[in-house]
Amino acid sequence: MSRGRLRVYLGAAPGVGKTYAMLGEGRRAVERGRDVVVGLVETHGRPRTAALLDGLEVIPRRTVTHRGVAFTELDAEAVIARRPRVALIDELAHTNVPGSKNAKRWQDVEEILDAGIDVVSTVNIQHLESVNDVVEQITGVPQRETVPDEVVRGADQVELVDMSPKALRRRMAHGNVYASAKVDAALANYFRVGNLTALRELALLWVAGEVDDQLDRYRADHGIATTWETRERVVVALAGGPEGDTLVRRAARIAARTKGADLLAVHVTSADGLAGADPASLARQRTLVENLGGSYHQVVGDDVPRALLDFARGVNATQLVLGASRRGRFAQILSRGVGVETTARSGSIDVHLISHKEARQGRRRRAGSRAALTRTRRLCGWVLAVAGMPLLTLALSPFRDVLSLPSEILLFLCLTIGVALAGGMWPAITAAVGGSLLLNWYFTPPLGEFTISDPESLFALVVFVAVAAAVSTIVDLAARRTRQAARAGADAELLSTLAGHVLRGQAAVPSLLARMRETFGLDSVTLLERRPEAARTPDVRADPGAWRIVATSGGEPATCPGRSDIDVVIDDDMIMAAKGGPLEAADRTVLEAFAAEAAVALRQERLREEAERARPLAEADRMRTALLAAVSHDLRTPLASAKAAVESLSGTEIAWSPQDRAELLATAAESLDKLDRLVTNLLDMSRLQAGVLGVASEPVALDEIIPRAADDLGPVRDRVEWDVPAGLPDILADPVLLERVLVNLMSNAVRYSPPRERVSVTAGRHGARVEVRVADRGPGLPPEAYDRVFQPFQRLGDRDNHAGVGLGLALSRGLTEAMGGALVPEETPGGGLTMTLSLPVAAG
């Protein structure tokens, strides 16, 4: 019996229409004559979804009792016993009630599939195991019910049910997803535009990755090696030379011409791992690639064109960017080069050969590659070659009649190999040539002449010279590779040390300079910066007055680049100067990496210092703006009311009745009370601005603050309704300032809402912060006016200068930011404006 086929409808969030699409597919299957049953469908009270169940056979659910409560679950055994052709089973990631046969619904589905029954199911992106933690980080809501990715990836068909965030929020506002009592809380928490946008992107990327995998499997199953240009993928080949930066930027521009194109950089390392690429250049180019949004890869291969094309075809690349050859004209005559060879083999992949200033300049020999052996070993090899051969000849002369010529040749060959091991190729070749002449003169008949009468002796001497040359060449090559390996290992260890130094947070400039001095055994290392007033002339390097010492480590520092043994130019105005003798060029590469990191650390320190200096100024400016807003907007209202009442009472034109007089006095008293509270607030803010009055932040419970703020609204408090979830953590805020902010936000919301509409105040946790949302049903604001609403003297169409005192939205934002929070406006679904107050959660 064949296994059933699984079809999954994947959505970004609840309410996008997965169950509706599943039921629609079931009804179409029934119309085609297929046997379809509903194993389990959750309609969540949605009438349009429930209507699709009409006419479909529904398998009764099984009842499971847990802790005295009855629950209903999918009856997988009943579905298998019924043996339909297709079963519709909702919510694949559902966790079954304890006591069920399987812990998860997807395990029930697996049993139904094994029975040969096709299954159509649904799942949301947040329930996939691989993105579960990402979804929690985005939404602040942990997902308890998950399904392994391989279950969904193993489906025969995965179909994305997509809907834009705004469309989904409109659907929710119209009551098509949740009951009306839950809509406001849902829109304010999980179903925010940012959350839905991020979830939608996760779903799209997951499906796109699945499509890529399917395409790769199809091409592999059908043996398709040619490139299918389903998406532009630009691969740039890096050799580690100075032209790499030019190639990367050119490739990035090519990729940018097509929306959604991928940029990949690849470096081919020889199979022995001892390629001559500059590690520092490769590291810099890798950083450049990643900064441009690409990815860096490294492959191993001795045939560079083949390795490049294998990688390009493996990633389904459409374009390959190479640099024009750095080899000279003579070298290009002997060999076509990587670029020409790659182009000839590229097939359907477009190859771009980019010209650069290093083209045809010849490859630069890396320092340290000329001398494979130390000077002492080479000297020993020459001594052994020059003195050893005559001494061996003298030692063998008495045994000339005892030893045969092959034995004598073997002894000379052993000495030649010893010379090769000690001194390398050229001493060994010299020893081979000299040894052949000595063998010819002293041991090959006729003796005493440079002639050979026996052809076999001639052949033996020729083989001796060839073997000696081959062995000496191999020994010299091995010595070079050994030295290169040791150098590469030392460079890698140093760069690893530098990386660990930075990752451990020890990137302070003096610390880096000290580590540099210790690593290279220098006397002192100094970071010099050119003074702004210094002239940019060639002799400025020798002028100590033109340079300023930023940081130094060790003994007496170099006061200018001209008084140092080593200098590394970081940029036009900064140089690393060191004393302690010259370094090899290979060591200088690592030194440049240290110098670059020291410059980055210095810039970071300066940016932090500038930020620290700017923060008090920004805070003062923000507070000053808030105070001006409060004075201009809130101070004149109670002052005008009190003045009008007093002038009316003091006038003699009208004879006020006792009742009218009492009302005017009450108005004056109320206005003066408001004025007193406002002046108190302004004085507190002035002290806060001056640093005399600090913000007394403490853990605050919103379920206590919000009712108090509503009570302060007076007669309009009944127009405010609030919902603070149980278990909401305390926030870190100043309770007095927070109450003032909430009162102002609520009064503004009441002022702009229609008379019969209530203001909704909801709260919810999002990660490490708690958000309080004050939503009205008024005319709202266009998005371009969101910033202006917080500016002083901006009332944006408000003509009521007598309703509410408040502190003004400008002051509210200033108070909120002083407490470490944020205040931002956004559109209320269905019309209106929502002010979102965000504050950090108090530490447990």
PEWO-V608252 format. One line per field, one symbol per residue. ss: DSSP state (H for helix, E for strand, L for the rest). phi: phi as a letter, one per 20 degrees, with the letter a starting at -180 (. if undefined). burial: # if it has 24 or more other C-alpha atoms within 12 Angstrom, else .. A space follows every 50 residues. Layout:
ss=???
phi=???
burial=???
//
This chain:
ss=LLLLLEEEEEELLLLLLHHHHHHHHHHHHHHLLLLEEEEELLLLLLHHHH HLLLLLEELLLEEEEELLEEEEELLHHHHHHHLLLEEEELLLLLELLLLL LLLEHHHHHHHHHHLLLEEEEEEEHHHEHHHHHHHHHHHLLLLLLLELHH HHHLLLEEEEELLLHHHHHHHHHLLLLLLHHHHHHHHHLLLLHHHHHHHH HHHHHHHHHHHHHHHHHHHHHLLLLLLLLLLLEEEEELLLLLLHHHHHHH HHHHHHLLLLLEEEEEEEELLLLLLLLLHHHHHHHHHHHHHLLLEEEEEE LLLHHHHHHHHHHHLLLLEEEEELLLLLHHHHHHLLLHHHHHHHHLLLLE EEEELLLLLLLLLLLLLLLLLLLLHHHHHHHHHHHHHHHHHHHHHHHLLL LLLLHHHHHHHHHHHHHHHHHHHLHHHHHHHHHHHHHHHHHHLLLLLLLL LLLLHHHHHHHHHHHHHHHHHHHHHHHHHHHHHHHHHHHHHHHHHHHHHH HHHLLLLLHHHHHHHHHHHHLLLEEEEEEELLLLLLLHHHHHLHHHEEEE EEEELLLLLLHHHLLEEEEEELLEEEEEELLLLLHHHHHHHHHHHHHHHH HHHHHHHHHHHHHHHHHHHHHHHHHHHHHHHHHHHHHHHHHHHHHHHHHH LLLLLLLHHHHHHHHHHHHHHHHHHHHHHHHHHHHHHHHHLLLLLLLEEE LHHHHHHHHHHLLHHHHHHEEEEELLLLLLEEELHHHHHHHHHHHHHHHH HHLLLLLLEEEEEEEELLEEEEEEELLLLLLLHHHLLHHHLLLLLLLLLL LLLLLLLHHHHHHHHHHHLLLEEEEEELLLLLEEEEEEEEELLL
phi=.fffddccedceafnfoffffffffffffffeneeccefacdelmeffff ffffnefdfgfedcdclmdecdcfeffffffflfeccecelfegeffgof fdfcfffffgffffendfcdccbeffefffdgffffffemdfdfeccggf ffffffbddeddbfgffffffffemeddfgfdfffffedfefgfgfffff fgfffffffffffffffffffemeefedefbfcdddeddnefegffffff fffffffdfnfddcdccedffemdfefffffffffffffffenecdcccd aeefgfffffffffelfdccdcegfeffffffffbfnfffffffefmeef ddeefbfeflenfeffgnefdfdfffffffffffffeffffffffegfdf eeeefgfffffffffffffffednfffffgfffffffffffecdfffmce cceegffffffffgffffffffffffffffffffffffffffffffffff gffemdefggfffffffffdmefbccedcffgeffedgeffedffecdfe bbbofffeebgfddeccdfebfdccedcdpnfdfffffffffffffffff ffffffffffffffffffffffffffffffffedfffffffffffffffe fdfdeffgfffffffffffffffffffffffffffffffenedefefbfc effdfffffffffmfeffedccbdgfnfffdeaeffffffffgfffffff fefggeeeeddccaecmecddddddddefmcfgfeffffeefmddlnfde edemeldnffffffffffendbccebfegnopcdedddcfffff
burial=...########################..#....#########..#..#. .##..####.............########.###############...# ...##########.###############.##.###.####.#.#####. ###.#.##########.######.####....###########.###### ####.##..#.....#........####...################### ##.##.....#########....#############.##..#.######. ...########################.........###.###.##..## ####....#........##.###...##.#######.###.##..#.... ....#..#################################.###...... .#....##.###.##.###########.###.##..##..#..##..#.. #.....###########.##.#########..........#....##### ####..##############..########..#..##############. ##................##.##################.##..#...#. .............##.##.###.##..##.##..##.##.....#.#..# ###.######.##..##.######...####################### ###....#####################.##....#..#####.#..... ..############################.##########...
//
